[in-house]
Amino acid sequence: MLTLKLITEQTERVIAGLEKKCFRGAREAIAEVIEIDKQRRAAQTQLDKNLSDAKKLAAEIGALMKQGKKDEAEGVKAKVAEMKALNETLKAEMEKAENELTTKLCQIPNIPYDEVPEGVSAEDNWVVKSNLKECVVGVDTVGNWDANPVVESARLPHWELCKKYNLIDFDLGVKITGAGFPVYRGKGAQLQRALINFFLDEARSNGYEEIMPPTVVNAASGYGTGQLPDKEGQMYHCGLDDLYLIPTAEVPVTNIYRDVIVDEKDLPIKNCAYTQCFRREAGSYGKDVRGLNRLHEFSKVEIVRIDTPEHSAESHQEMIDHVEGLLKKLELPYRILRLCGGDQSFTSAVCYDFEVYSEAQERWLEVSSVSNFDTYQANRLKCRVRRAADKKTEIAHTLNGSALALPRIVAALLENNQTENGIRIPAALVPYMGCDMID
């Protein structure tokens, strides 16, 4: 969440940032936060004064008793008792104000960086790079970018290819669980495992430590990374134990550093993790969610970084380069988008999406989001950096990205590599698949 220091010292910048993110009632929300904080501070000031005064009066009581002034001592005792009662009231006011403040801050999103473009929807995102065309940053937006590959012949969509080659059984998944829970089999399961191992090996070779975290988390973990209380409707909840199935490995991996002070010399921390991910995606239907396009359960490799404020932009670029390198090795047509303010997530300060082109569906499929959260998550997590020079601490920066999410990668690989003889396997995956063709 945003820090009170930022809100009170750079109020207009915060309001402008929230308006850029299309957050309604930004000025009113920030004014309310400042007013609640004033009430909390006033109660704290009065409480501190009362405690100081009570301490002095307590000393007077002893002196008066020694002088035989019992009645005066009793009078002072009565004043101290009144002050104690008032202090309890002040403590209750402070607690109420702090709870209201936390609740209000949790309802306010992160503010975007200056380089984030203005805009209200996905149509306003900037296309900053593609292996199909050179783009002009700030000129080429998704809304006017027409460099889609030309499909010269009819292509089968991946759900038909999966049926033809017996790779994924969507109907069996419906039988066992429901829609959005496919069953991978044979070469389909093998392709999943090949991609997971490829992504993990690439991450390790780039200095990421592999983590194997739980796939269920407590509410504190969901709160720490911003899934709660904002996105509880998108998460599967185990009511009996009050635990949540993770929507991404970002949640458990980032929460490793909740309530932790990390030494500056140990940064950046670089972790990666493969997990199953679970998203309710309530209300999803239609052609855009057919097959692998949107699932309730899917596999993903995530990369997470903890860094210093001055180095996080460099870390972010390194993560973007890493994801781009994966798509290059998979020989897929891709583009990189810088999201506009209105299309960013609740918690991100700047985000780049990666999309691959589906020839059969003739549309772009999102396969990764790489975000820098600045101090927003770390403030909720209470994750801090201890500086080497003066041993002082400050809030860290957190970053994460998909590297990569598998369903739409699989869809694009199948659709873009189909031939008369079968589905060609990209050279980078051949050592993991043990074959160069699915037939």
N, C-alpha and C positions, 0 to 999 in steps of 0.2 A: 504494500500500500504506500501511498505518498507520505512523505515525512511531514510532520508539523512545521519543521524548520523551512522546508521548501515552500509550503503553503503560506506561511506568515511572512517570509522574507521576499518571495517572488510571486505574490498573489496574482498579479495581472498575467504573468507568463503562464501560470498554472491554468487560469481561466481560458486563456487563448488556446492552450494545448488541448484542454477538454473540449472546447468548441470545435477544434480541428478534428477531434475524434468523434464528432457528432453526438456528444453527450449532452442531453437536454437538461436545462436548468443548472448549467455549470456555475454561474455566478451565485445563484441562490444557495447551491450546495456548499460552495466554498465559504460563503458568508456564514452559513450555519455552523460549519466546522470551527471557524474562527471565534464565533460567539460562545460555543460550548467550551472551547479551550480557555477563553477568558474567564468563564464561570469556574472552571476547574482550577485555574491559576489563582483566582481570588480566594477560593476556599482553601487552597494550599497555603497561601500567604497568611491568612487569618489563623489557620491551624498552627503554623510554625510560630507565629507571635504568641498564641495562647500557651503553647508548650513551653516557650521561653519564659513567659510571665509566671506560669505555674511553677516552674523550677525555682524561680527567685522567691516566690511566695512560700514554697515549701521550706526554703532555707530560713525565712523569717519566723516560721512557726517554732522551730527549734530554739531560736534566739529568744523569742518571747516567753517560751516555757521556762527557760533558764532564769529569766528575769522575774518569774512569778506572775507574769501577766497572762493568766489563763484565759480570761474572758476575751482579750484581744486575739490570743492564739486561736480560740474557737471561731472567732469572726473570720480570721484568715482562712481557716480550714473550710468554712462554709463557702468562701469565694472560690477556693480551689475545687471544691465539689461542683460548684456551678460551672466552672470552666471545663471540668472533665465532661460534664453532660453536654455542654456546647461543642466540645471537641468530637464527641461521638456523632453529633448531628452533622458537623463539618465533614467528618470521615465518610458518612453516608452520602452526603452531597457530592463529594469527590468521586466516590465509587460509581455513583449514578452517572456523573458527567463523563468519567472515563469509559464506562460501558457504552454510553450514547456516542461518544467520540469514535470508539473502535467500530461500532456498527455503521456509523456514517462514513468513515474512511473506507471500510470494506465495500461500500456501494459506489465508490468513486474509482474509475479506471485509471490506469497509468497514462501519463501524457506522452505524446509522440515527440521524437527528435525533430530538429529543424528540417532535416533532409526528407522527412516523410511528406509525400505530396498531398495536396488538398484533394478531397473527394469524398463521396458518400457511399459508394458501392464498388463491387469488383470491376465494373466497367471503367472505373477511374484509376485503376492500378497502372503503374508504369511498367512497360516491357523494357528492361534494362540490358538484356543480353539474350541471344539465341544462337544455336548452331545452324539456324536456317537463314538468318538475315542479320545484318548489322542494324542496331537500333539507336535512335537518338533519344537520350535520357530526357524525360520531361516533355517530349513531343509524341513519341509512340506510346499510346495507352492501349489497354486491352480493347477499349471501345472502338478504336480506329485501326487496329493492327490486323492486317489481312494476309499475312505471309504463311498461311496454312499450307502444308505440303499438298501437292496435287496427287490425288489417288487415281492412278491410271486404269485400274481394273477393280472389279468388285472384290471386296474382302469380307471374309466371315468375321463376325464379332466373336470375342473370346468365349462367350457362353456356348456358342455353337462349336467352336474349336475344342473346348473342354469336353463336350459330349462326343465329338467325332473321335478324339484320341483317348477318351476315358481318363481325363486328368482331374476333373473336379465334378462332384455330384451335388448339385444344388438341391434337387428334390429329396435326396437322402438326408441332407442337413435339415430340411424342413420337417421330415419325419422324426428325426432324433430330437431336435430342439425347436426349430422354427425358422422363419425366413431370416436371412442374414448370417447364418451359421453353416457355411459350406463344408463338405467333406472332401479333402484332398486325397487322391489315391494314385498309386503307381508312379508314373513319371511326373505327375502333378505334385505329389508329396515330395518327390526327389528334387524338383525344381525349387520348391519352397526352402528345403534344407540347404540346397546349393547357394541360394541367394543369401540366406541368413549367415552361412559360414563365410561367404565372400565379403559381405558387409562388415562382419566382425573382424576378419583378417585385415581388411583395409583400415579399419579404425585403429586396431592395435599397431599396425605399421606406421600410423600417424601419431603415435604416442598416447592413445587413449587406454586407460586401464579398464578391463572388462569387469562389470558388476553383474551378479545374478540376484536381483532383488525379489522380494515377495510381489505377488500380483494382486494382493489385497492390502489396503492401507486403512489407518484410522482417520477420524475426522480431522485431527490436528495436522496430519500430513496433507490432506486435501485443502485445508485452510492455508497452509504454508506456501503452496505453489499457486493458489488462487482459484482452484476448482470449486472450492466452497468459500462462501455460500453462493457464488455466482452460477455454478453449472451443475448443481446437484441433480437437476432433472435429466441430465445427459448421462449420469453415472448409475451403474447397477449397485443397489444398496442391499447389504445383508443385514436385515433389520434386527434379528435376534442378537447379533454380536456388534451391531453398529459399525460395520466395516464396509468399505467400498471396493469394488473391482476397479483396477486402474484403467484410465482411458489412454495412458501413455506411460512409458518408463520414466519420463520426466518427473513424475510425482514421487515415487519411492527413491530415485537416485538423488534428486535435489534435496530431499528431506534427510539424507545422510548428514547434511551440514546444518540442520536445524539446531539452534542453540549452541552453535560451535564458533569459536574464534580460531581462524586459520592464520598461520604465520605468513607474512608477505613472501618469504623465500620459497614457500611451497606452492606459490601460484604461478601460472594458472593450473588449477586442478582440472584434469581431463578424464572424464569417465564415459564409457559406452555400455549399453545393455540391450540384449535381445529379450523381449517379453511378448506374451500374448496381450492384446489390448481389447478393452470392452467399452462400447459406446451404445447407448440406447437408441440414439438418433430417432427420437419419437417423431412420428408423422412423416417419415421418409417414404416416398413411393414414386412410381413412374419410371420412364426409360432411363433417366439419369442415375438411377440407383440399381439398375439391373445387373445381374452377374456379380462381378467383383467391385463394381463402382463404389458401393457403400455397404459396409458390413457392420454387424454388431460385435463380431469377434474377428480379430485379424492379428497378423504378426508384424512386428516392427523392431528395427534397431534404432536406438536413440543415442545421440551424443549430447553430453552435458558439460558445461564449464562453470567454474567459479573463478572470478578474476578481480583484479584491482580496477577501480574506475578509469584510471588513465590508460589501461591496456585492453579494456574490454572491446573497443572498436576493432582493434587488430585481431583479437580472438574471433570476433564475429566474422570478419572477412576470411580468416583461415577456415572457419566452419563452412562458409559459403563455397569456398574453393574445394573443400573436401567433398561436399555433395555433388558439385559440378563434375569433379573427377570421376565419381561413381557412374554418373550418367554417360559420360564420355566412354568409359570402359564397357558399358553395356550397349553402346552404339545406338542410343535412342535419340530421336529428335526432341529437343527440350528448349524451354525458354525460362528465364528468370524474371520474376516480377517483384518490384518494390511496392508493397501494399500502401494504399492511400489511408489517410486517417480513419475514414469511416469503415474500412474493411479490416482493420487491425483487430487482434484479439484484445480482450479486456486488460490483460496484464503486460502486453509487449510495448516497448518504446520504439522499436523499429523491427520490421519483419520482411523477409524475402521468401516468396513462394517459388517452388520449382514445379513446373508442369511438363508432362511428356505428351506427345501427340499420339492419339489413337487413330490409325488409318481407317479401320473398319467403322468406327463410330464417328469419324471426321470431327473430332473435338479434342480439346486439351483436358488432361486429367491431372489434378494436383497430386504430387507424390511426396512433397516435403515442405515444411515451414521451418525457417531458421531465424530465431528471434533473440534479440538482446532485451532483457527486462530491466536494465539499469539496476537501481536499488529496490525496485518495487517488490519483487519476491523476497529478496534478502531481508528487507525491513520486516516483513511478516514472519520470516523464518528466524529472525534474530541471528543471522549469519554475518560475522564481522571479520575484518582483516586487522591483524596486529602489525603495525609498521615496524620495520627493523630499526629505523633511526631513533625514534623517541618512545617506542613501545605503546604508543597511543592506538586506539582502535577506531575504525570507521566501518560503515556498512559496505559490504562487498557488492559486486555485480554478478548476476547469474545469466547464463545463456543456454539455449538448447536448440536442437534441430533433429528432424527425422533423417536417418542416414542408412537405410531408407524404409518407408512404409511399403509392405510387399504387395497388397492386392492390386493396385493400379499399375505397379511395375510389371507384375505378372501379366495383367491384361494387355499392356502395351507390348511386352516382349512377344506374346503369342500372336497378337494381331499384326504387328509390324514385321515379323519374321516368318510368316507363313509362306510356304512354297508349294509347288505341285507335289513334291516328294515328302513333305512334312514341315515341321517347324524348326528353323535353324537356331542353334544355340550360339550366342555371342562367344567369341574366342576366350574372353576373360572367365566365362562360366564353365567352359569345357572341362578343366581339371576338377571342378567340383561336381559336375554332372556325370563325368565318365563317358560322355557321348557328345557328338556335335549335331545331333538331329533327333527330334521326337517324331517318330513315324508309326 
